[in-house]
Amino acid sequence: MGYTTDQMFKLFNYFSKSVMAISPKDIFNGMKEIRGIRLGGITSSRNIELAIEETAKLKNIKNIKDIKVPIVIPTTDLVSDKEIIFTNCENIQGKEYIHDIEIGKAVRASSTFPGMYAPFEYGKYQFADGGIFDNLPAAETKKLGVDKVISIKFKLKSPRKQKTIYNIAMKSLDLMTENLIRESIRESDYVIDINLKDVKPFSIGKLEFAYQEGYMQTLDNIIKIKKILK
């Protein structure tokens, strides 16, 4: 949308608490008595949509079609069991693409992490995190006609026995993701493998550390990146 990395970090830091907020209202609204209590997620991903809408509005952007550079945003439809791609490029083919949607809704659909957020209901769709099918969309990016694809992935956490339900689930998810992105890595011209030590996905208290580590480790790769781009 035209923000610098420093501006993006400040915006993410500003919105992080609201995006991660959990309220009793969200929990009780997600419960329904249908042969027992049913809970779609700990909270709603609505605040993700609101945060993106607000930042996009400052750049006069509302729909993904308003973005000038080609983009692809993957999501998962739990109704059809298929991957859906939001894109502003109408000439790419292969999967099911949606070309007309508000940017806030597209990002929300792609970021609705299962368990944490209840699925995002949108028309006939029930969207969940895009990483379920495509956590590193290198192949979809190549369909846009780009010359080089530089991908960013995160190293697995330090090997050790996992003792809590949360850590076991996150470790299992990391291993599944690592297996899924192997083909995407082969599709990439260069991969930056960021090591964030033992930072967990929802550790908003470590945003500054994660940002600085990502920046410094990218600088370590900058000579190779420039060589690839020539």
trRosetta pair geometry for C-beta under 8 A, 3 or more apart (Angstrom, degrees):
i j d omega theta_ij theta_ji phi_ij phi_ji
1 55 6.9 112 85 133 162 99
1 56 5.9 -118 -123 -111 147 68
1 59 4.7 149 171 46 102 166
1 61 5.6 -115 -133 16 106 157
1 67 6.6 -76 -91 -114 63 102
1 103 7.8 94 -81 176 120 163
2 59 5.3 153 42 -131 121 136
3 7 4.2 -131 -170 94 98 122
3 8 4.9 126 117 -61 126 81
3 11 6.9 -36 -159 -3 161 142
3 55 7.3 -28 -49 179 144 118
3 59 7.7 -99 -46 -59 85 136
4 7 4.6 95 52 8 77 104
4 8 6.9 -138 95 -7 40 87
5 8 5.5 -53 -147 35 33 115
5 9 6.4 36 154 -22 65 103
5 215 7.5 133 140 -96 146 105
6 9 5.8 -52 -151 33 31 112
6 10 6.6 30 152 -17 64 105
7 10 5.7 -54 -149 37 33 111
7 11 6.3 32 153 -18 66 107
8 11 5.7 -56 -147 38 31 111
8 12 6.2 30 155 -19 66 107
9 12 5.8 -55 -145 38 30 110
9 13 6.1 31 155 -20 65 108
9 207 7.4 143 -163 159 89 108
9 211 5.0 62 -125 -124 132 148
10 13 5.7 -54 -145 37 29 112
10 14 6.3 32 153 -23 63 107
11 14 5.6 -54 -148 34 31 114
11 15 6.2 7 162 -1 66 111
11 51 7.8 129 164 177 97 103
11 55 5.5 60 -160 -102 145 133
12 15 6.3 -67 -141 48 27 95
12 16 6.0 51 157 -59 65 98
12 207 6.8 -179 114 -153 109 133
13 16 5.8 -30 -141 -6 26 121
13 207 5.5 157 -97 120 87 156
13 208 7.9 47 -100 -61 129 76
15 18 5.6 -67 -164 48 61 107
15 19 5.5 60 142 -27 90 110
15 47 7.6 166 -178 157 98 99
15 51 4.0 84 -157 -131 150 132
15 54 8.0 167 -90 57 129 130
15 55 8.0 -72 -37 -40 146 119
16 19 5.8 -60 -144 38 28 111
16 20 6.1 7 165 -2 66 114
16 204 4.5 148 160 -145 130 128
16 207 6.4 -103 -70 -66 164 146
17 20 6.2 -67 -142 48 26 97
17 21 6.3 54 151 -61 63 91
17 204 6.9 153 -74 139 58 160
18 21 5.3 -24 -149 -14 35 123
18 47 4.8 -158 142 -168 89 135
18 50 7.7 -80 136 81 133 122
18 51 6.8 156 85 -67 119 113
19 47 5.0 -166 -102 111 44 114
19 48 5.5 72 -135 -79 103 69
19 51 6.0 -28 -70 -20 107 151
20 202 6.2 130 -127 -161 126 103
20 204 5.8 -122 -7 -34 157 142
21 43 6.7 160 96 -152 55 157
21 47 6.4 98 35 -33 106 167
22 26 6.6 -115 -156 56 54 134
22 27 7.3 47 180 -46 93 105
22 42 5.6 -39 -121 148 123 105
22 43 4.7 -120 -110 -60 69 126
23 26 4.9 101 61 0 81 98
23 27 7.4 -151 97 -2 47 85
23 43 7.0 90 23 -121 65 108
24 27 5.6 -58 -152 38 39 112
24 28 6.0 28 157 -13 73 109
25 28 6.1 -60 -142 43 27 103
25 29 6.0 27 159 -19 65 112
26 29 5.9 -59 -144 39 25 110
26 30 6.4 22 157 -19 61 112
26 42 7.5 44 114 137 122 48
26 43 4.5 30 133 -134 157 65
26 44 5.2 -136 -137 -8 116 90
26 118 7.9 -162 178 -6 98 121
27 30 5.9 -66 -155 35 27 109
27 31 6.9 25 151 -24 63 107
27 39 7.1 -8 -159 -137 72 121
27 42 6.9 -23 -91 -164 92 48
27 43 7.4 -40 -59 -83 70 59
28 31 5.7 -53 -151 26 38 113
29 44 7.9 -17 81 -47 129 121
30 38 7.9 -116 150 112 72 66
30 39 5.0 64 121 -147 111 66
30 40 4.8 -123 -158 31 111 87
30 41 6.4 -123 -137 48 157 58
30 44 7.7 -170 -65 -62 114 84
30 118 5.3 -151 -119 -75 126 142
31 37 5.2 -24 -152 -159 106 96
31 38 6.6 142 -145 63 49 49
31 39 5.5 -14 -85 -83 74 82
32 37 7.6 135 59 -148 35 48
32 38 5.1 -25 53 51 85 105
33 36 7.5 178 -147 81 55 9
33 37 6.8 -26 -95 -88 58 55
34 38 5.8 -13 45 -8 101 131
39 42 8.0 45 158 -78 121 37
39 118 7.9 -109 167 -92 60 105
40 118 3.3 60 109 -135 115 101
40 119 5.9 -99 -173 18 121 78
41 44 7.3 127 77 -82 121 36
41 45 8.0 7 95 -31 163 87
41 112 8.0 -101 -73 -176 164 93
41 114 7.5 -133 -99 -161 108 38
41 115 6.3 107 -128 144 81 11
41 116 6.1 9 -167 100 111 27
41 117 4.7 10 171 145 161 17
41 118 3.5 -142 22 -56 110 53
41 119 7.3 159 -29 -13 121 49
42 115 7.1 25 -13 149 98 57
42 116 5.6 -43 32 -152 113 40
42 117 7.4 -49 48 -70 75 30
43 116 7.0 -25 40 163 88 65
43 117 6.2 -43 80 -106 70 62
43 118 7.4 -129 103 -6 24 88
44 47 7.3 114 94 -4 84 81
44 117 6.5 54 -168 -151 19 86
44 118 5.7 -30 -101 36 60 108
45 48 4.7 -26 179 20 83 122
45 49 6.9 88 128 -19 80 92
45 108 5.1 136 131 -164 115 92
45 111 6.5 157 -155 94 131 89
45 112 4.5 -91 -34 -103 161 86
45 117 4.0 47 -55 -162 98 144
45 118 7.3 -140 -6 55 86 62
45 120 5.7 -61 57 -72 128 107
46 49 5.7 -55 -160 34 41 113
46 50 6.4 38 148 -18 71 106
46 108 7.5 27 -107 -138 25 140
47 50 5.4 -50 -143 38 39 114
47 51 6.2 44 156 -23 68 103
48 51 5.9 -55 -150 34 28 111
48 52 6.5 21 155 -12 64 108
48 104 7.8 151 120 -171 66 78
48 107 6.4 -143 152 117 105 97
48 108 4.7 142 93 -107 111 77
48 111 5.3 -163 -165 84 157 134
48 112 7.7 -148 37 -73 153 66
48 117 7.8 -18 -8 -107 132 155
49 52 6.1 -62 -149 40 29 106
49 53 6.1 32 154 -23 66 109
49 104 4.1 80 -165 158 70 103
49 105 5.9 31 -126 -80 118 47
49 107 7.2 158 -100 72 53 91
49 108 4.0 -9 -66 -59 90 140
50 53 5.6 -52 -144 35 30 115
50 54 6.4 30 158 -21 64 106
50 104 7.0 71 -57 -159 18 136
51 54 6.0 -56 -151 33 28 110
51 55 6.6 18 156 -10 64 108
51 104 7.9 149 61 -133 49 101
52 55 6.0 -59 -145 42 32 104
52 56 5.9 31 157 -20 68 112
52 103 5.9 -136 150 121 117 91
52 104 4.2 162 84 -112 106 68
52 107 4.6 151 -86 52 164 146
52 108 7.1 -135 22 -42 137 82
53 56 5.9 -61 -143 40 25 110
53 57 6.2 33 156 -30 62 106
53 62 7.9 28 -141 -131 79 66
53 102 7.2 8 -98 162 97 123
53 103 7.5 154 -90 75 53 87
53 104 3.8 -5 -57 -69 84 146
54 57 5.8 -49 -150 24 27 116
54 58 7.4 31 152 -21 57 99
55 58 6.0 -50 -163 24 37 113
55 59 7.4 14 148 1 63 106
56 59 5.9 -72 -160 48 41 100
56 61 4.1 -93 -174 83 93 99
56 62 6.5 135 129 -86 124 31
56 66 8.0 101 -180 81 112 132
56 103 5.0 148 -100 71 159 138
56 104 6.6 -127 15 -52 139 86
57 60 7.4 36 -170 -81 36 25
57 61 7.3 -108 -69 56 23 60
57 62 7.3 47 -92 -81 68 76
60 66 7.2 -141 123 177 71 134
61 66 4.4 168 -135 104 71 128
61 67 6.1 48 -137 -70 133 72
61 103 6.0 18 141 -3 109 151
62 66 5.9 88 39 -9 60 151
62 102 5.9 -55 164 -130 73 87
62 103 6.8 -179 158 9 21 98
63 66 5.1 113 60 -12 71 98
63 100 6.6 -19 -164 -153 129 60
63 101 6.9 141 -148 81 81 24
63 102 5.8 -70 -98 -100 57 45
63 103 6.6 141 -169 -30 12 80
64 67 5.8 -38 -168 13 51 115
64 71 6.7 -122 -164 68 106 122
64 73 7.5 -126 -114 12 140 127
64 86 5.8 180 -58 162 167 108
64 87 7.2 -178 144 165 142 9
64 88 4.8 -148 139 -65 91 95
64 99 7.4 -134 81 -171 119 42
64 100 7.7 -154 46 -118 97 20
64 101 6.0 25 0 64 114 73
64 102 7.7 122 -23 169 74 9
64 103 5.3 134 -72 -85 64 76
64 106 5.6 52 -60 -20 125 161
65 88 5.2 153 -103 -133 43 100
65 99 6.9 61 -73 161 103 81
65 100 6.5 -1 -30 -107 124 65
66 103 7.5 -81 49 -36 106 122
67 71 5.8 0 105 -1 147 130
67 88 5.6 -155 62 -31 96 158
67 103 7.0 108 -40 -92 117 130
70 87 7.4 11 -171 -168 81 98
70 88 6.4 -150 -131 69 50 95
70 89 4.9 26 -138 -52 107 121
70 144 4.3 147 131 -158 144 127
70 145 7.5 95 18 41 170 93
70 146 7.8 -150 72 -54 129 96
71 86 7.9 -10 112 110 100 85
71 87 6.3 -169 91 -133 59 63
71 88 5.8 54 40 13 86 104
71 89 8.0 169 45 -12 42 95
72 85 5.5 -24 -161 -168 98 114
72 86 7.3 142 -160 77 45 54
72 87 4.8 -10 -103 -92 68 107
72 89 7.8 -43 -68 28 85 113
72 137 5.6 -135 104 133 123 147
72 140 4.4 -166 144 137 165 119
72 141 6.1 -136 30 -78 127 58
72 143 7.6 78 -64 58 147 108
72 144 6.7 -134 -29 -51 110 119
73 85 7.0 138 67 -163 45 60
73 86 4.2 -18 61 61 102 105
73 87 7.2 179 20 -69 69 57
73 106 5.0 88 81 160 152 109
73 107 6.7 -84 -154 -84 150 53
73 109 7.8 98 131 73 116 100
73 110 4.9 -97 171 -53 98 149
73 130 6.8 -130 165 -66 63 160
74 83 6.0 -24 -159 -170 106 109
74 84 7.4 138 -158 78 55 47
74 85 5.6 -31 -99 -103 64 74
74 86 7.8 -155 -71 21 17 74
74 110 6.1 103 78 -124 47 107
74 130 3.5 126 101 -167 81 123
74 131 7.8 117 93 -57 118 35
74 133 6.5 -132 171 74 130 102
74 134 4.4 -111 -154 70 174 117
74 137 5.2 170 -25 -70 125 135
74 140 6.8 162 -62 8 108 166
75 83 7.4 147 78 -160 38 62
75 84 5.1 -24 69 67 90 95
75 85 7.7 166 23 -91 70 28
75 86 6.9 44 -2 -14 111 102
75 106 7.6 -139 -33 -163 131 59
75 109 4.1 -13 -113 136 157 102
75 110 4.6 -102 -78 -83 88 60
75 112 7.8 47 -145 27 108 102
75 127 4.9 -15 166 -152 133 112
75 128 7.3 140 -178 66 84 35
75 129 7.4 -137 -141 165 65 13
75 130 4.5 -63 -86 -78 36 89
76 82 7.7 174 -152 93 59 33
76 83 6.1 -41 -101 -106 64 58
76 84 7.2 160 -105 19 13 83
76 127 6.7 122 69 -157 52 58
76 128 4.7 -38 73 68 109 83
76 129 6.3 11 17 75 117 44
76 130 6.1 171 -22 -107 79 34
76 132 4.3 2 -56 51 157 129
76 133 5.5 151 -91 -8 101 106
77 80 4.7 21 105 39 125 95
77 81 7.3 -59 90 -6 78 13
77 82 5.3 0 50 60 109 77
77 83 7.7 170 13 -108 82 9
77 84 5.2 72 -30 -22 108 120
77 125 4.9 -85 -125 -143 107 96
77 126 6.5 98 -162 55 63 58
77 127 6.3 -37 -96 -92 57 59
78 81 7.2 26 -155 -78 32 52
78 119 5.8 -64 11 -124 143 148
78 126 4.4 -61 52 95 102 109
78 127 7.5 -173 -1 -93 89 8
78 128 5.5 66 -47 -6 110 117
79 124 6.7 -131 82 151 166 75
79 125 6.2 -141 19 -135 125 40
79 126 5.0 116 -36 19 94 100
80 125 7.9 -47 4 -116 105 76
82 95 7.6 164 172 -166 108 100
82 96 6.1 60 133 17 137 129
82 133 8.0 20 170 -74 35 157
83 95 5.9 -39 89 -163 97 146
83 96 7.6 161 93 43 55 90
83 130 7.5 74 -146 -150 94 74
83 132 7.9 -169 -93 82 88 89
83 133 3.8 -133 -81 99 117 165
83 134 5.9 70 -141 -7 146 112
84 95 7.5 -177 -120 143 28 114
84 96 5.2 -47 -116 91 72 106
84 97 7.6 144 -170 -105 67 23
84 98 6.2 27 172 -10 112 110
84 109 7.8 -50 80 149 121 138
84 125 7.1 -24 -21 -128 164 142
84 127 7.5 -81 47 -109 132 99
85 95 5.6 92 -1 85 116 125
85 96 7.1 151 23 85 76 52
85 97 5.0 -33 75 -108 95 74
85 98 7.3 177 88 23 44 71
85 137 7.8 130 -118 -142 112 145
85 140 6.0 -169 -123 -143 143 142
86 97 7.5 129 -107 -163 18 68
86 98 5.1 -32 -103 71 68 97
86 99 7.8 153 -158 -88 57 25
86 101 5.8 -80 -131 50 121 131
86 106 4.1 -178 143 -141 174 119
86 109 7.3 116 -30 65 132 132
86 110 7.4 -100 21 -48 121 116
87 90 7.9 173 104 -66 99 40
87 92 6.5 -31 111 46 162 128
87 97 5.6 -44 32 -155 109 116
87 98 7.7 125 23 67 62 49
87 99 6.4 -35 78 -101 66 70
87 140 7.9 -144 -74 173 133 113
87 144 7.8 -151 -154 -87 128 102
88 99 6.7 102 -123 -153 31 78
89 92 5.2 55 110 -6 114 108
89 99 7.9 -121 65 -118 27 106
89 143 7.9 165 95 118 143 93
89 144 5.7 175 -19 -121 165 82
90 97 7.9 163 -125 116 49 140
90 99 5.2 33 -90 -116 89 155
92 97 6.8 127 84 -74 93 158
92 140 7.8 85 160 -160 153 72
92 143 4.4 82 -139 147 127 120
92 144 6.7 -42 -63 -79 139 50
93 97 7.9 -103 -112 -5 37 131
94 143 7.0 -109 5 -108 136 151
95 140 7.9 -41 21 -102 132 111
98 101 5.4 33 138 -21 121 126
98 106 7.8 -167 91 -105 119 102
101 105 5.4 -109 169 81 105 118
101 106 5.1 123 102 -61 120 98
102 105 4.6 82 68 9 92 105
102 106 7.0 -163 91 -10 45 87
103 106 5.5 -54 -145 35 35 113
103 107 6.3 30 159 -14 68 105
104 107 6.2 -58 -148 39 27 105
104 108 6.1 30 154 -21 63 111
105 108 5.5 -54 -144 38 31 116
105 109 6.2 35 156 -23 65 105
105 120 7.7 156 -160 166 75 140
105 122 6.5 115 -174 -113 121 141
106 109 5.9 -53 -150 33 27 111
106 110 6.6 19 154 -12 62 109
107 110 5.8 -61 -148 41 32 108
107 111 5.9 11 160 -6 68 120
108 111 6.1 -74 -139 47 24 99
108 112 6.4 44 161 -52 65 97
108 120 5.6 130 133 -107 103 155
108 127 7.7 92 112 95 78 139
109 112 6.3 -36 -148 -3 26 115
109 120 5.2 -125 -100 71 64 146
109 122 6.6 -44 -88 -2 120 149
109 125 7.8 12 -133 126 130 138
109 127 3.7 -50 -147 164 92 160
109 130 7.5 71 120 -52 77 96
110 127 7.8 -47 -48 172 34 125
110 129 6.9 43 170 -149 41 46
110 130 4.1 -11 -145 -18 81 123
111 117 7.8 60 120 16 71 160
111 129 6.6 6 -159 -112 15 78
111 130 7.8 -12 -52 8 39 96
112 117 4.5 -120 -155 97 71 132
112 118 7.7 -55 -166 85 116 35
112 119 6.3 92 144 -130 144 38
112 120 4.8 -143 -61 -20 155 105
112 127 5.9 109 29 115 141 88
112 128 5.2 -107 94 -134 107 42
112 129 5.6 -137 74 -55 55 62
113 116 4.4 19 89 42 108 121
113 117 5.5 96 51 16 64 101
113 128 7.9 63 -139 -172 9 81
113 129 5.0 48 -99 -65 45 132
113 201 7.5 144 -132 149 160 145
114 117 7.6 -67 -88 57 16 71
114 119 7.8 11 -107 -71 75 80
114 128 5.3 29 -69 -164 92 128
114 129 6.1 -97 -18 8 79 113
114 132 7.5 72 -21 -74 126 120
115 169 7.8 147 -141 168 178 149
116 202 7.1 173 -116 -72 144 139
117 120 7.6 4 141 -48 121 86
119 126 4.7 26 151 175 139 92
119 127 6.3 153 -171 68 82 41
119 128 5.3 -53 -113 -68 89 89
120 125 8.0 4 98 114 81 100
120 126 7.3 150 72 -165 45 44
120 127 4.2 -25 63 63 101 103
120 128 7.5 170 18 -71 82 40
121 125 7.5 157 -156 91 39 60
121 126 5.9 -14 -101 -110 63 72
121 127 7.9 -160 -67 20 16 78
122 125 4.8 -14 70 67 86 106
122 126 7.8 166 27 -87 68 26
122 127 5.9 15 17 -9 118 117
128 132 6.2 46 105 -21 107 142
129 132 5.5 119 85 -26 85 92
130 133 6.9 -67 -175 48 54 87
130 134 6.1 -45 162 66 89 83
130 135 7.5 143 111 -92 76 45
130 137 7.7 -33 152 -46 126 123
131 134 7.1 -103 -121 80 31 36
131 135 3.7 45 -142 -95 88 90
131 177 6.6 -12 172 -116 116 113
133 180 8.0 -169 -176 -170 23 136
134 137 4.8 59 152 -83 122 84
134 140 6.9 59 173 -11 156 129
134 180 7.9 -145 -102 153 30 119
134 184 7.3 128 -155 -75 79 135
135 177 5.2 3 16 -150 169 102
135 180 6.2 88 17 95 111 125
135 181 5.5 -72 71 -70 103 113
135 184 7.7 -144 71 16 67 162
136 151 5.5 50 -169 -159 114 132
136 153 6.1 -20 -90 -81 138 104
136 181 4.3 66 18 -137 129 116
136 184 3.9 137 93 128 107 154
136 185 7.1 29 109 -55 155 64
136 188 7.6 -51 157 -50 121 128
137 140 4.1 -31 177 40 107 118
137 141 5.8 120 118 -28 84 90
137 184 7.0 -63 -82 -128 10 129
138 141 5.6 -57 -151 34 31 115
138 142 6.6 34 153 -23 65 102
138 149 4.9 106 -152 152 91 149
138 151 5.3 -46 -79 -71 114 129
138 184 4.3 134 18 -166 112 81
138 185 7.5 148 -3 -64 155 18
138 187 4.0 148 111 93 121 114
138 188 4.6 -92 -126 -65 149 82
139 142 5.8 -51 -153 30 33 113
139 143 7.1 41 147 -26 61 98
139 183 7.4 -7 -40 130 127 102
139 184 6.5 -101 -15 -110 89 72
139 187 4.8 -85 -68 -137 73 168
140 143 5.6 -45 -160 21 39 118
140 144 7.7 48 144 -26 59 94
141 144 5.8 -44 -170 15 43 116
141 146 6.0 -24 154 23 88 137
141 149 5.3 120 97 -119 129 118
142 145 8.0 93 173 -44 43 14
142 146 6.3 -98 -113 51 42 91
142 149 5.9 -59 -67 -48 87 136
142 187 6.4 -115 -20 176 138 112
146 149 6.1 104 96 -71 130 76
148 189 4.5 -72 -155 38 83 159
148 190 7.4 15 176 9 111 100
148 228 5.9 133 -158 145 145 98
148 229 5.8 -137 47 -104 161 61
149 187 6.6 -11 71 131 153 82
149 188 4.9 -112 105 -128 105 61
149 189 5.3 131 52 5 62 90
149 190 7.9 178 95 34 53 62
150 188 6.9 81 -128 -167 19 106
150 189 6.6 -50 -71 65 58 93
150 190 4.9 -13 -117 69 80 98
150 191 7.7 172 -164 -86 55 28
150 192 6.9 36 172 -14 98 102
150 225 6.4 40 -120 -136 145 102
150 228 7.1 123 -83 99 104 145
151 184 6.7 134 -119 145 161 101
151 185 6.9 -131 70 -108 152 55
151 188 4.1 -73 -1 -110 120 148
151 190 7.4 178 28 91 68 48
151 191 4.9 -19 71 -111 98 76
151 192 7.2 -166 95 25 48 70
152 191 7.5 155 -93 -161 22 62
152 192 4.9 -18 -109 65 73 103
152 194 6.3 22 -171 -13 96 117
153 181 6.4 149 -109 130 136 158
153 185 7.3 -30 -22 -88 150 103
153 191 6.1 -6 14 -171 109 111
153 192 7.5 159 28 80 60 54
153 193 5.8 -18 73 -113 90 64
153 194 7.1 -178 90 24 37 80
154 193 7.5 119 -130 -166 14 58
154 194 5.2 -40 -106 72 66 92
154 195 7.6 129 -162 -96 67 27
154 196 6.0 -26 -149 9 117 110
155 193 5.5 71 -61 166 90 99
155 194 6.8 -140 -3 89 84 39
155 195 4.5 -4 27 -98 135 75
155 196 7.6 171 46 19 86 64
156 159 7.8 42 119 -65 117 74
156 174 5.5 117 -125 154 84 128
156 175 7.4 48 -118 -79 129 63
156 178 6.3 -11 -66 -68 110 145
157 171 7.0 -88 46 -104 123 84
157 174 6.7 -89 4 -106 94 175
157 197 7.7 35 -135 146 76 35
157 198 5.4 71 -149 -113 111 67
158 197 7.3 -3 -30 -167 108 59
158 198 6.0 -44 12 -71 106 102
162 167 4.3 -166 -156 121 103 107
162 168 4.5 150 121 -80 132 64
162 171 5.0 -126 -61 -2 151 149
163 167 6.5 30 46 57 53 139
163 168 7.9 -150 52 -47 11 97
164 167 4.6 87 57 12 88 102
164 168 6.7 -154 89 -7 43 87
165 168 5.9 -58 -147 37 27 111
165 169 6.3 26 156 -18 64 109
166 169 5.9 -60 -151 37 27 109
166 170 6.2 21 157 -15 66 110
167 170 5.7 -55 -140 40 31 109
167 171 6.0 32 159 -20 66 107
168 171 5.9 -55 -145 37 27 110
168 172 6.3 27 155 -18 62 108
169 172 5.8 -58 -149 37 28 111
169 173 6.3 29 153 -19 64 108
170 173 5.6 -53 -146 37 32 113
170 174 6.4 38 152 -24 64 103
170 200 6.5 -40 -145 -142 166 97
170 201 6.7 -158 -131 -2 119 111
171 174 5.6 -50 -150 32 32 115
171 175 6.6 30 153 -17 64 104
172 175 5.9 -56 -151 35 32 110
172 176 6.4 30 152 -17 65 107
173 176 5.7 -55 -147 38 32 111
173 177 6.2 33 155 -20 66 108
174 177 5.8 -57 -147 37 28 111
174 178 6.3 32 154 -23 64 106
175 178 5.7 -50 -147 32 30 114
175 179 6.7 30 154 -17 61 105
176 179 5.8 -58 -155 36 32 111
176 180 6.3 29 151 -20 66 110
177 180 5.6 -58 -146 37 33 112
177 181 6.2 18 163 -13 69 111
178 181 6.5 -63 -143 38 24 101
178 182 7.7 52 154 -52 55 85
179 182 6.4 -29 -169 -18 36 113
180 184 7.9 25 129 1 69 116
181 184 4.6 -56 -160 45 70 120
181 185 5.9 79 139 -31 85 93
182 185 5.7 -51 -153 28 31 113
182 186 6.9 30 150 -16 62 102
183 186 5.7 -53 -156 34 37 112
183 187 6.6 36 147 -20 66 106
184 187 5.4 -55 -149 36 37 113
184 188 6.6 42 150 -30 65 103
185 188 5.6 -52 -153 24 34 116
185 191 5.6 -3 -140 -69 89 151
188 191 5.2 88 102 -64 147 88
189 228 5.5 135 136 -173 113 124
190 221 7.8 145 163 172 125 125
190 224 6.7 159 -142 133 138 103
190 225 6.2 172 114 -107 161 66
190 228 4.7 -72 -36 -82 136 171
192 217 7.0 125 179 126 107 100
192 218 6.0 13 -154 -106 153 74
192 221 5.3 -152 -111 36 99 169
192 225 7.7 0 -66 -76 113 118
194 213 7.0 106 -171 127 102 99
194 214 5.4 0 -135 -111 142 76
194 217 5.4 133 -121 88 74 150
194 218 7.9 -13 -89 -54 105 79
195 213 7.4 -106 83 171 61 124
195 217 6.8 164 31 -103 76 154
196 199 4.2 -65 147 34 113 120
196 209 7.9 107 -156 123 89 97
196 210 5.6 14 -134 -121 125 86
196 213 5.8 130 -109 97 68 150
196 214 7.6 -3 -81 -59 102 85
197 213 7.8 -118 -4 -119 95 162
199 203 5.2 -133 -165 54 76 142
199 206 5.0 -150 -126 108 110 149
199 209 6.9 -177 -84 98 132 118
199 210 5.6 141 -175 -81 170 106
200 203 4.5 110 55 -33 79 108
203 206 4.4 9 130 24 115 114
203 210 7.9 139 85 -42 105 128
204 207 5.8 2 -167 -42 54 108
206 209 4.6 -48 -170 44 83 119
206 210 5.6 87 128 -27 88 98
207 210 5.8 -59 -146 38 29 110
207 211 6.2 29 157 -20 66 108
208 211 5.8 -56 -147 36 28 111
208 212 6.3 22 158 -14 64 109
209 212 6.1 -61 -147 40 27 106
209 213 6.1 25 158 -18 65 111
210 213 5.9 -56 -143 39 27 110
210 214 6.2 27 158 -19 63 109
211 214 5.9 -59 -149 37 26 110
211 215 6.3 26 154 -19 63 109
212 215 5.6 -55 -146 36 31 113
212 216 6.2 23 160 -14 67 109
213 216 6.1 -58 -142 40 27 105
213 217 6.0 19 162 -13 65 113
214 217 6.1 -61 -140 42 24 105
214 218 6.2 28 158 -21 62 109
215 218 5.9 -59 -152 34 25 110
215 219 6.6 27 151 -20 62 105
216 219 5.6 -51 -152 33 34 115
216 220 6.8 42 148 -25 63 100
217 220 5.3 -41 -153 26 39 119
217 221 7.0 27 151 -9 62 104
218 221 5.8 -66 -156 43 37 104
218 222 6.7 66 143 -63 67 84
218 225 7.9 13 -174 -30 79 152
219 222 5.3 -18 -150 -23 40 121
221 224 5.3 -63 -170 49 70 110
221 225 5.5 75 131 -31 90 105
222 225 5.4 -54 -143 36 33 115
222 226 6.3 34 159 -20 67 104
223 226 6.0 -54 -150 35 28 109
223 227 6.5 30 150 -20 62 107
224 227 5.5 -53 -150 34 34 115
224 228 6.5 36 152 -21 65 104
225 228 5.7 -54 -152 34 32 112
225 229 6.4 24 154 -15 65 111
226 229 5.8 -60 -145 40 31 110
226 230 6.8 46 153 -38 63 96
227 230 6.0 -42 -156 10 33 114
